[in-house]
Amino acid sequence: MAENLPDKSEIPDACPHCGNKLSPWQQVLLATDRALVCRVCWYRIILDVNPKSQKNDSDKPHSEEN
């Protein structure tokens, strides 16, 4: 599970919209949920999900129905 978490360098320490400093707890929530709403300006902070961390459905063999 730890391999799916983003790097600490990818987690902002402040809201990119208003500059409000995020608390350490908000940074933890942002790292795990990858989305957070700023308490000051209500801006949605959404981290991009790394495609390497997602399971690719195309790797699974397809079952054929006859």
mmCIF file of the N, C-alpha and C atoms, coordinates in Angstrom:
data_MODEL
# 
_entry.id   MODEL 
# 
loop_
_atom_site.group_PDB 
_atom_site.id 
_atom_site.type_symbol 
_atom_site.label_atom_id 
_atom_site.label_alt_id 
_atom_site.label_comp_id 
_atom_site.label_asym_id 
_atom_site.label_entity_id 
_atom_site.label_seq_id 
_atom_site.pdbx_PDB_ins_code 
_atom_site.Cartn_x 
_atom_site.Cartn_y 
_atom_site.Cartn_z 
_atom_site.occupancy 
_atom_site.B_iso_or_equiv 
_atom_site.pdbx_formal_charge 
_atom_site.auth_seq_id 
_atom_site.auth_comp_id 
_atom_site.auth_asym_id 
_atom_site.auth_atom_id 
_atom_site.pdbx_PDB_model_num 
ATOM 1   N N  . MET A 1 1  ? 0.814   -1.185  0.000   1.00 0.00 ? 1  MET A N  1 
ATOM 2   C CA . MET A 1 1  ? 0.000   0.000   0.000   1.00 0.00 ? 1  MET A CA 1 
ATOM 3   C C  . MET A 1 1  ? 0.866   1.261   0.000   1.00 0.00 ? 1  MET A C  1 
ATOM 4   N N  . ALA A 1 2  ? 1.997   1.214   0.637   1.00 0.00 ? 2  ALA A N  1 
ATOM 5   C CA . ALA A 1 2  ? 2.866   2.371   0.714   1.00 0.00 ? 2  ALA A CA 1 
ATOM 6   C C  . ALA A 1 2  ? 3.418   2.754   -0.654  1.00 0.00 ? 2  ALA A C  1 
ATOM 7   N N  . GLU A 1 3  ? 3.497   1.801   -1.587  1.00 0.00 ? 3  GLU A N  1 
ATOM 8   C CA . GLU A 1 3  ? 4.037   2.127   -2.891  1.00 0.00 ? 3  GLU A CA 1 
ATOM 9   C C  . GLU A 1 3  ? 3.074   2.977   -3.725  1.00 0.00 ? 3  GLU A C  1 
ATOM 10  N N  . ASN A 1 4  ? 1.811   3.061   -3.339  1.00 0.00 ? 4  ASN A N  1 
ATOM 11  C CA . ASN A 1 4  ? 0.835   3.860   -4.067  1.00 0.00 ? 4  ASN A CA 1 
ATOM 12  C C  . ASN A 1 4  ? 0.793   5.309   -3.608  1.00 0.00 ? 4  ASN A C  1 
ATOM 13  N N  . LEU A 1 5  ? 1.466   5.639   -2.513  1.00 0.00 ? 5  LEU A N  1 
ATOM 14  C CA . LEU A 1 5  ? 1.450   7.001   -2.003  1.00 0.00 ? 5  LEU A CA 1 
ATOM 15  C C  . LEU A 1 5  ? 2.383   7.880   -2.830  1.00 0.00 ? 5  LEU A C  1 
ATOM 16  N N  . PRO A 1 6  ? 1.978   9.122   -3.079  1.00 0.00 ? 6  PRO A N  1 
ATOM 17  C CA . PRO A 1 6  ? 2.855   10.028  -3.836  1.00 0.00 ? 6  PRO A CA 1 
ATOM 18  C C  . PRO A 1 6  ? 4.064   10.440  -3.012  1.00 0.00 ? 6  PRO A C  1 
ATOM 19  N N  . ASP A 1 7  ? 5.111   10.893  -3.708  1.00 0.00 ? 7  ASP A N  1 
ATOM 20  C CA . ASP A 1 7  ? 6.303   11.389  -3.025  1.00 0.00 ? 7  ASP A CA 1 
ATOM 21  C C  . ASP A 1 7  ? 5.960   12.646  -2.232  1.00 0.00 ? 7  ASP A C  1 
ATOM 22  N N  . LYS A 1 8  ? 6.734   12.885  -1.182  1.00 0.00 ? 8  LYS A N  1 
ATOM 23  C CA . LYS A 1 8  ? 6.505   14.083  -0.375  1.00 0.00 ? 8  LYS A CA 1 
ATOM 24  C C  . LYS A 1 8  ? 6.722   15.357  -1.182  1.00 0.00 ? 8  LYS A C  1 
ATOM 25  N N  . SER A 1 9  ? 7.559   15.282  -2.200  1.00 0.00 ? 9  SER A N  1 
ATOM 26  C CA . SER A 1 9  ? 7.798   16.461  -3.031  1.00 0.00 ? 9  SER A CA 1 
ATOM 27  C C  . SER A 1 9  ? 6.585   16.803  -3.892  1.00 0.00 ? 9  SER A C  1 
ATOM 28  N N  . GLU A 1 10 ? 5.690   15.836  -4.126  1.00 0.00 ? 10 GLU A N  1 
ATOM 29  C CA . GLU A 1 10 ? 4.503   16.065  -4.932  1.00 0.00 ? 10 GLU A CA 1 
ATOM 30  C C  . GLU A 1 10 ? 3.351   16.659  -4.112  1.00 0.00 ? 10 GLU A C  1 
ATOM 31  N N  . ILE A 1 11 ? 3.441   16.609  -2.802  1.00 0.00 ? 11 ILE A N  1 
ATOM 32  C CA . ILE A 1 11 ? 2.373   17.090  -1.939  1.00 0.00 ? 11 ILE A CA 1 
ATOM 33  C C  . ILE A 1 11 ? 2.628   18.554  -1.603  1.00 0.00 ? 11 ILE A C  1 
ATOM 34  N N  . PRO A 1 12 ? 1.715   19.434  -1.994  1.00 0.00 ? 12 PRO A N  1 
ATOM 35  C CA . PRO A 1 12 ? 1.936   20.860  -1.693  1.00 0.00 ? 12 PRO A CA 1 
ATOM 36  C C  . PRO A 1 12 ? 1.805   21.144  -0.206  1.00 0.00 ? 12 PRO A C  1 
ATOM 37  N N  . ASP A 1 13 ? 2.531   22.151  0.275   1.00 0.00 ? 13 ASP A N  1 
ATOM 38  C CA . ASP A 1 13 ? 2.435   22.530  1.677   1.00 0.00 ? 13 ASP A CA 1 
ATOM 39  C C  . ASP A 1 13 ? 1.498   23.722  1.871   1.00 0.00 ? 13 ASP A C  1 
ATOM 40  N N  . ALA A 1 14 ? 0.971   24.244  0.750   1.00 0.00 ? 14 ALA A N  1 
ATOM 41  C CA . ALA A 1 14 ? 0.026   25.358  0.811   1.00 0.00 ? 14 ALA A CA 1 
ATOM 42  C C  . ALA A 1 14 ? -0.964  25.226  -0.343  1.00 0.00 ? 14 ALA A C  1 
ATOM 43  N N  . CYS A 1 15 ? -2.106  25.849  -0.192  1.00 0.00 ? 15 CYS A N  1 
ATOM 44  C CA . CYS A 1 15 ? -3.120  25.852  -1.241  1.00 0.00 ? 15 CYS A CA 1 
ATOM 45  C C  . CYS A 1 15 ? -2.558  26.592  -2.459  1.00 0.00 ? 15 CYS A C  1 
ATOM 46  N N  . PRO A 1 16 ? -2.612  25.994  -3.645  1.00 0.00 ? 16 PRO A N  1 
ATOM 47  C CA . PRO A 1 16 ? -2.082  26.682  -4.823  1.00 0.00 ? 16 PRO A CA 1 
ATOM 48  C C  . PRO A 1 16 ? -2.944  27.873  -5.255  1.00 0.00 ? 16 PRO A C  1 
ATOM 49  N N  . HIS A 1 17 ? -4.154  27.960  -4.752  1.00 0.00 ? 17 HIS A N  1 
ATOM 50  C CA . HIS A 1 17 ? -5.056  29.046  -5.144  1.00 0.00 ? 17 HIS A CA 1 
ATOM 51  C C  . HIS A 1 17 ? -4.910  30.275  -4.256  1.00 0.00 ? 17 HIS A C  1 
ATOM 52  N N  . CYS A 1 18 ? -4.986  30.075  -2.917  1.00 0.00 ? 18 CYS A N  1 
ATOM 53  C CA . CYS A 1 18 ? -4.943  31.230  -2.014  1.00 0.00 ? 18 CYS A CA 1 
ATOM 54  C C  . CYS A 1 18 ? -3.663  31.303  -1.184  1.00 0.00 ? 18 CYS A C  1 
ATOM 55  N N  . GLY A 1 19 ? -2.856  30.243  -1.167  1.00 0.00 ? 19 GLY A N  1 
ATOM 56  C CA . GLY A 1 19 ? -1.602  30.255  -0.426  1.00 0.00 ? 19 GLY A CA 1 
ATOM 57  C C  . GLY A 1 19 ? -1.738  29.893  1.048   1.00 0.00 ? 19 GLY A C  1 
ATOM 58  N N  . ASN A 1 20 ? -2.946  29.490  1.476   1.00 0.00 ? 20 ASN A N  1 
ATOM 59  C CA . ASN A 1 20 ? -3.152  29.084  2.865   1.00 0.00 ? 20 ASN A CA 1 
ATOM 60  C C  . ASN A 1 20 ? -2.292  27.860  3.177   1.00 0.00 ? 20 ASN A C  1 
ATOM 61  N N  . LYS A 1 21 ? -1.526  27.920  4.258   1.00 0.00 ? 21 LYS A N  1 
ATOM 62  C CA . LYS A 1 21 ? -0.649  26.816  4.640   1.00 0.00 ? 21 LYS A CA 1 
ATOM 63  C C  . LYS A 1 21 ? -1.482  25.620  5.094   1.00 0.00 ? 21 LYS A C  1 
ATOM 64  N N  . LEU A 1 22 ? -1.171  24.446  4.537   1.00 0.00 ? 22 LEU A N  1 
ATOM 65  C CA . LEU A 1 22 ? -1.864  23.216  4.918   1.00 0.00 ? 22 LEU A CA 1 
ATOM 66  C C  . LEU A 1 22 ? -1.219  22.641  6.172   1.00 0.00 ? 22 LEU A C  1 
ATOM 67  N N  . SER A 1 23 ? -2.041  22.159  7.083   1.00 0.00 ? 23 SER A N  1 
ATOM 68  C CA . SER A 1 23 ? -1.523  21.540  8.300   1.00 0.00 ? 23 SER A CA 1 
ATOM 69  C C  . SER A 1 23 ? -0.905  20.190  7.946   1.00 0.00 ? 23 SER A C  1 
ATOM 70  N N  . PRO A 1 24 ? -0.054  19.654  8.813   1.00 0.00 ? 24 PRO A N  1 
ATOM 71  C CA . PRO A 1 24 ? 0.512   18.324  8.547   1.00 0.00 ? 24 PRO A CA 1 
ATOM 72  C C  . PRO A 1 24 ? -0.571  17.258  8.369   1.00 0.00 ? 24 PRO A C  1 
ATOM 73  N N  . TRP A 1 25 ? -1.659  17.376  9.116   1.00 0.00 ? 25 TRP A N  1 
ATOM 74  C CA . TRP A 1 25 ? -2.750  16.403  8.989   1.00 0.00 ? 25 TRP A CA 1 
ATOM 75  C C  . TRP A 1 25 ? -3.426  16.530  7.621   1.00 0.00 ? 25 TRP A C  1 
ATOM 76  N N  . GLN A 1 26 ? -3.601  17.750  7.128   1.00 0.00 ? 26 GLN A N  1 
ATOM 77  C CA . GLN A 1 26 ? -4.185  17.950  5.803   1.00 0.00 ? 26 GLN A CA 1 
ATOM 78  C C  . GLN A 1 26 ? -3.262  17.392  4.721   1.00 0.00 ? 26 GLN A C  1 
ATOM 79  N N  . GLN A 1 27 ? -1.962  17.505  4.917   1.00 0.00 ? 27 GLN A N  1 
ATOM 80  C CA . GLN A 1 27 ? -1.015  16.946  3.952   1.00 0.00 ? 27 GLN A CA 1 
ATOM 81  C C  . GLN A 1 27 ? -1.086  15.420  3.936   1.00 0.00 ? 27 GLN A C  1 
ATOM 82  N N  . VAL A 1 28 ? -1.299  14.811  5.104   1.00 0.00 ? 28 VAL A N  1 
ATOM 83  C CA . VAL A 1 28 ? -1.457  13.355  5.165   1.00 0.00 ? 28 VAL A CA 1 
ATOM 84  C C  . VAL A 1 28 ? -2.733  12.944  4.439   1.00 0.00 ? 28 VAL A C  1 
ATOM 85  N N  . LEU A 1 29 ? -3.825  13.671  4.676   1.00 0.00 ? 29 LEU A N  1 
ATOM 86  C CA . LEU A 1 29 ? -5.077  13.368  3.981   1.00 0.00 ? 29 LEU A CA 1 
ATOM 87  C C  . LEU A 1 29 ? -4.926  13.533  2.468   1.00 0.00 ? 29 LEU A C  1 
ATOM 88  N N  . LEU A 1 30 ? -4.228  14.554  2.055   1.00 0.00 ? 30 LEU A N  1 
ATOM 89  C CA . LEU A 1 30 ? -4.010  14.783  0.636   1.00 0.00 ? 30 LEU A CA 1 
ATOM 90  C C  . LEU A 1 30 ? -3.162  13.673  0.025   1.00 0.00 ? 30 LEU A C  1 
ATOM 91  N N  . ALA A 1 31 ? -2.194  13.178  0.775   1.00 0.00 ? 31 ALA A N  1 
ATOM 92  C CA . ALA A 1 31 ? -1.338  12.099  0.275   1.00 0.00 ? 31 ALA A CA 1 
ATOM 93  C C  . ALA A 1 31 ? -2.115  10.795  0.121   1.00 0.00 ? 31 ALA A C  1 
ATOM 94  N N  . THR A 1 32 ? -3.040  10.528  1.026   1.00 0.00 ? 32 THR A N  1 
ATOM 95  C CA . THR A 1 32 ? -3.772  9.264   0.962   1.00 0.00 ? 32 THR A CA 1 
ATOM 96  C C  . THR A 1 32 ? -4.990  9.348   0.051   1.00 0.00 ? 32 THR A C  1 
ATOM 97  N N  . ASP A 1 33 ? -5.758  10.423  0.156   1.00 0.00 ? 33 ASP A N  1 
ATOM 98  C CA . ASP A 1 33 ? -6.982  10.549  -0.635  1.00 0.00 ? 33 ASP A CA 1 
ATOM 99  C C  . ASP A 1 33 ? -6.744  11.189  -1.993  1.00 0.00 ? 33 ASP A C  1 
ATOM 100 N N  . ARG A 1 34 ? -5.637  11.913  -2.137  1.00 0.00 ? 34 ARG A N  1 
ATOM 101 C CA . ARG A 1 34 ? -5.252  12.625  -3.357  1.00 0.00 ? 34 ARG A CA 1 
ATOM 102 C C  . ARG A 1 34 ? -6.225  13.738  -3.718  1.00 0.00 ? 34 ARG A C  1 
ATOM 103 N N  . ALA A 1 35 ? -7.071  14.132  -2.759  1.00 0.00 ? 35 ALA A N  1 
ATOM 104 C CA . ALA A 1 35 ? -7.984  15.259  -2.978  1.00 0.00 ? 35 ALA A CA 1 
ATOM 105 C C  . ALA A 1 35 ? -8.286  15.904  -1.637  1.00 0.00 ? 35 ALA A C  1 
ATOM 106 N N  . LEU A 1 36 ? -8.390  17.234  -1.642  1.00 0.00 ? 36 LEU A N  1 
ATOM 107 C CA . LEU A 1 36 ? -8.656  17.984  -0.420  1.00 0.00 ? 36 LEU A CA 1 
ATOM 108 C C  . LEU A 1 36 ? -9.271  19.320  -0.809  1.00 0.00 ? 36 LEU A C  1 
ATOM 109 N N  . VAL A 1 37 ? -10.142 19.853  0.038   1.00 0.00 ? 37 VAL A N  1 
ATOM 110 C CA . VAL A 1 37 ? -10.736 21.160  -0.197  1.00 0.00 ? 37 VAL A CA 1 
ATOM 111 C C  . VAL A 1 37 ? -10.130 22.136  0.806   1.00 0.00 ? 37 VAL A C  1 
ATOM 112 N N  . CYS A 1 38 ? -9.638  23.257  0.302   1.00 0.00 ? 38 CYS A N  1 
ATOM 113 C CA . CYS A 1 38 ? -9.050  24.285  1.159   1.00 0.00 ? 38 CYS A CA 1 
ATOM 114 C C  . CYS A 1 38 ? -10.122 24.856  2.070   1.00 0.00 ? 38 CYS A C  1 
ATOM 115 N N  . ARG A 1 39 ? -9.798  25.012  3.334   1.00 0.00 ? 39 ARG A N  1 
ATOM 116 C CA . ARG A 1 39 ? -10.760 25.541  4.305   1.00 0.00 ? 39 ARG A CA 1 
ATOM 117 C C  . ARG A 1 39 ? -10.992 27.031  4.138   1.00 0.00 ? 39 ARG A C  1 
ATOM 118 N N  . VAL A 1 40 ? -10.093 27.738  3.484   1.00 0.00 ? 40 VAL A N  1 
ATOM 119 C CA . VAL A 1 40 ? -10.204 29.194  3.354   1.00 0.00 ? 40 VAL A CA 1 
ATOM 120 C C  . VAL A 1 40 ? -10.970 29.581  2.085   1.00 0.00 ? 40 VAL A C  1 
ATOM 121 N N  . CYS A 1 41 ? -10.535 29.075  0.930   1.00 0.00 ? 41 CYS A N  1 
ATOM 122 C CA . CYS A 1 41 ? -11.129 29.510  -0.340  1.00 0.00 ? 41 CYS A CA 1 
ATOM 123 C C  . CYS A 1 41 ? -11.999 28.445  -1.006  1.00 0.00 ? 41 CYS A C  1 
ATOM 124 N N  . TRP A 1 42 ? -12.083 27.259  -0.427  1.00 0.00 ? 42 TRP A N  1 
ATOM 125 C CA . TRP A 1 42 ? -12.884 26.140  -0.938  1.00 0.00 ? 42 TRP A CA 1 
ATOM 126 C C  . TRP A 1 42 ? -12.384 25.647  -2.295  1.00 0.00 ? 42 TRP A C  1 
ATOM 127 N N  . TYR A 1 43 ? -11.111 25.862  -2.559  1.00 0.00 ? 43 TYR A N  1 
ATOM 128 C CA . TYR A 1 43 ? -10.495 25.372  -3.793  1.00 0.00 ? 43 TYR A CA 1 
ATOM 129 C C  . TYR A 1 43 ? -10.240 23.874  -3.660  1.00 0.00 ? 43 TYR A C  1 
ATOM 130 N N  . ARG A 1 44 ? -10.559 23.110  -4.698  1.00 0.00 ? 44 ARG A N  1 
ATOM 131 C CA . ARG A 1 44 ? -10.315 21.662  -4.675  1.00 0.00 ? 44 ARG A CA 1 
ATOM 132 C C  . ARG A 1 44 ? -8.883  21.388  -5.104  1.00 0.00 ? 44 ARG A C  1 
ATOM 133 N N  . ILE A 1 45 ? -8.104  20.833  -4.198  1.00 0.00 ? 45 ILE A N  1 
ATOM 134 C CA . ILE A 1 45 ? -6.724  20.451  -4.491  1.00 0.00 ? 45 ILE A CA 1 
ATOM 135 C C  . ILE A 1 45 ? -6.763  18.971  -4.841  1.00 0.00 ? 45 ILE A C  1 
ATOM 136 N N  . ILE A 1 46 ? -6.433  18.643  -6.068  1.00 0.00 ? 46 ILE A N  1 
ATOM 137 C CA . ILE A 1 46 ? -6.480  17.262  -6.542  1.00 0.00 ? 46 ILE A CA 1 
ATOM 138 C C  . ILE A 1 46 ? -5.116  16.895  -7.099  1.00 0.00 ? 46 ILE A C  1 
ATOM 139 N N  . LEU A 1 47 ? -4.519  15.834  -6.560  1.00 0.00 ? 47 LEU A N  1 
ATOM 140 C CA . LEU A 1 47 ? -3.231  15.357  -7.060  1.00 0.00 ? 47 LEU A CA 1 
ATOM 141 C C  . LEU A 1 47 ? -3.472  14.403  -8.221  1.00 0.00 ? 47 LEU A C  1 
ATOM 142 N N  . ASP A 1 48 ? -2.644  14.505  -9.242  1.00 0.00 ? 48 ASP A N  1 
ATOM 143 C CA . ASP A 1 48 ? -2.730  13.569  -10.357 1.00 0.00 ? 48 ASP A CA 1 
ATOM 144 C C  . ASP A 1 48 ? -2.295  12.192  -9.879  1.00 0.00 ? 48 ASP A C  1 
ATOM 145 N N  . VAL A 1 49 ? -3.020  11.178  -10.328 1.00 0.00 ? 49 VAL A N  1 
ATOM 146 C CA . VAL A 1 49 ? -2.686  9.809   -9.963  1.00 0.00 ? 49 VAL A CA 1 
ATOM 147 C C  . VAL A 1 49 ? -1.644  9.301   -10.938 1.00 0.00 ? 49 VAL A C  1 
ATOM 148 N N  . ASN A 1 50 ? -0.586  8.726   -10.396 1.00 0.00 ? 50 ASN A N  1 
ATOM 149 C CA . ASN A 1 50 ? 0.483   8.179   -11.212 1.00 0.00 ? 50 ASN A CA 1 
ATOM 150 C C  . ASN A 1 50 ? -0.036  6.949   -11.951 1.00 0.00 ? 50 ASN A C  1 
ATOM 151 N N  . PRO A 1 51 ? 0.045   6.898   -13.287 1.00 0.00 ? 51 PRO A N  1 
ATOM 152 C CA . PRO A 1 51 ? -0.483  5.740   -14.013 1.00 0.00 ? 51 PRO A CA 1 
ATOM 153 C C  . PRO A 1 51 ? 0.239   4.440   -13.680 1.00 0.00 ? 51 PRO A C  1 
ATOM 154 N N  . LYS A 1 52 ? 1.467   4.515   -13.184 1.00 0.00 ? 52 LYS A N  1 
ATOM 155 C CA . LYS A 1 52 ? 2.191   3.299   -12.813 1.00 0.00 ? 52 LYS A CA 1 
ATOM 156 C C  . LYS A 1 52 ? 1.583   2.636   -11.590 1.00 0.00 ? 52 LYS A C  1 
ATOM 157 N N  . SER A 1 53 ? 0.935   3.416   -10.720 1.00 0.00 ? 53 SER A N  1 
ATOM 158 C CA . SER A 1 53 ? 0.384   2.865   -9.493  1.00 0.00 ? 53 SER A CA 1 
ATOM 159 C C  . SER A 1 53 ? -0.980  2.227   -9.707  1.00 0.00 ? 53 SER A C  1 
ATOM 160 N N  . GLN A 1 54 ? -1.635  2.529   -10.837 1.00 0.00 ? 54 GLN A N  1 
ATOM 161 C CA . GLN A 1 54 ? -2.930  1.937   -11.102 1.00 0.00 ? 54 GLN A CA 1 
ATOM 162 C C  . GLN A 1 54 ? -2.739  0.578   -11.735 1.00 0.00 ? 54 GLN A C  1 
ATOM 163 N N  . LYS A 1 55 ? -3.658  -0.326  -11.434 1.00 0.00 ? 55 LYS A N  1 
ATOM 164 C CA . LYS A 1 55 ? -3.627  -1.623  -12.079 1.00 0.00 ? 55 LYS A CA 1 
ATOM 165 C C  . LYS A 1 55 ? -4.197  -1.459  -13.476 1.00 0.00 ? 55 LYS A C  1 
ATOM 166 N N  . ASN A 1 56 ? -3.509  -1.999  -14.428 1.00 0.00 ? 56 ASN A N  1 
ATOM 167 C CA . ASN A 1 56 ? -3.922  -1.874  -15.808 1.00 0.00 ? 56 ASN A CA 1 
ATOM 168 C C  . ASN A 1 56 ? -4.783  -3.065  -16.179 1.00 0.00 ? 56 ASN A C  1 
ATOM 169 N N  . ASP A 1 57 ? -6.026  -2.820  -16.574 1.00 0.00 ? 57 ASP A N  1 
ATOM 170 C CA . ASP A 1 57 ? -6.942  -3.894  -16.923 1.00 0.00 ? 57 ASP A CA 1 
ATOM 171 C C  . ASP A 1 57 ? -6.541  -4.579  -18.215 1.00 0.00 ? 57 ASP A C  1 
ATOM 172 N N  . SER A 1 58 ? -5.756  -3.911  -19.056 1.00 0.00 ? 58 SER A N  1 
ATOM 173 C CA . SER A 1 58 ? -5.357  -4.523  -20.321 1.00 0.00 ? 58 SER A CA 1 
ATOM 174 C C  . SER A 1 58 ? -4.347  -5.648  -20.103 1.00 0.00 ? 58 SER A C  1 
ATOM 175 N N  . ASP A 1 59 ? -3.731  -5.723  -18.918 1.00 0.00 ? 59 ASP A N  1 
ATOM 176 C CA . ASP A 1 59 ? -2.787  -6.803  -18.626 1.00 0.00 ? 59 ASP A CA 1 
ATOM 177 C C  . ASP A 1 59 ? -3.495  -8.111  -18.321 1.00 0.00 ? 59 ASP A C  1 
ATOM 178 N N  . LYS A 1 60 ? -4.758  -8.032  -17.955 1.00 0.00 ? 60 LYS A N  1 
ATOM 179 C CA . LYS A 1 60 ? -5.509  -9.238  -17.606 1.00 0.00 ? 60 LYS A CA 1 
ATOM 180 C C  . LYS A 1 60 ? -5.961  -9.930  -18.883 1.00 0.00 ? 60 LYS A C  1 
ATOM 181 N N  . PRO A 1 61 ? -5.925  -11.264 -18.902 1.00 0.00 ? 61 PRO A N  1 
ATOM 182 C CA . PRO A 1 61 ? -6.412  -11.969 -20.079 1.00 0.00 ? 61 PRO A CA 1 
ATOM 183 C C  . PRO A 1 61 ? -7.923  -11.834 -20.191 1.00 0.00 ? 61 PRO A C  1 
ATOM 184 N N  . HIS A 1 62 ? -8.397  -11.676 -21.403 1.00 0.00 ? 62 HIS A N  1 
ATOM 185 C CA . HIS A 1 62 ? -9.825  -11.529 -21.635 1.00 0.00 ? 62 HIS A CA 1 
ATOM 186 C C  . HIS A 1 62 ? -10.444 -12.895 -21.794 1.00 0.00 ? 62 HIS A C  1 
ATOM 187 N N  . SER A 1 63 ? -11.588 -13.085 -21.187 1.00 0.00 ? 63 SER A N  1 
ATOM 188 C CA . SER A 1 63 ? -12.299 -14.351 -21.356 1.00 0.00 ? 63 SER A CA 1 
ATOM 189 C C  . SER A 1 63 ? -13.236 -14.208 -22.558 1.00 0.00 ? 63 SER A C  1 
ATOM 190 N N  . GLU A 1 64 ? -13.284 -15.233 -23.377 1.00 0.00 ? 64 GLU A N  1 
ATOM 191 C CA . GLU A 1 64 ? -14.117 -15.196 -24.565 1.00 0.00 ? 64 GLU A CA 1 
ATOM 192 C C  . GLU A 1 64 ? -15.399 -15.934 -24.281 1.00 0.00 ? 64 GLU A C  1 
ATOM 193 N N  . GLU A 1 65 ? -16.495 -15.314 -24.692 1.00 0.00 ? 65 GLU A N  1 
ATOM 194 C CA . GLU A 1 65 ? -17.797 -15.952 -24.535 1.00 0.00 ? 65 GLU A CA 1 
ATOM 195 C C  . GLU A 1 65 ? -18.267 -16.434 -25.888 1.00 0.00 ? 65 GLU A C  1 
ATOM 196 N N  . ASN A 1 66 ? -18.707 -17.657 -25.972 1.00 0.00 ? 66 ASN A N  1 
ATOM 197 C CA . ASN A 1 66 ? -19.204 -18.227 -27.236 1.00 0.00 ? 66 ASN A CA 1 
ATOM 198 C C  . ASN A 1 66 ? -20.650 -18.546 -27.152 1.00 0.00 ? 66 ASN A C  1 
# 
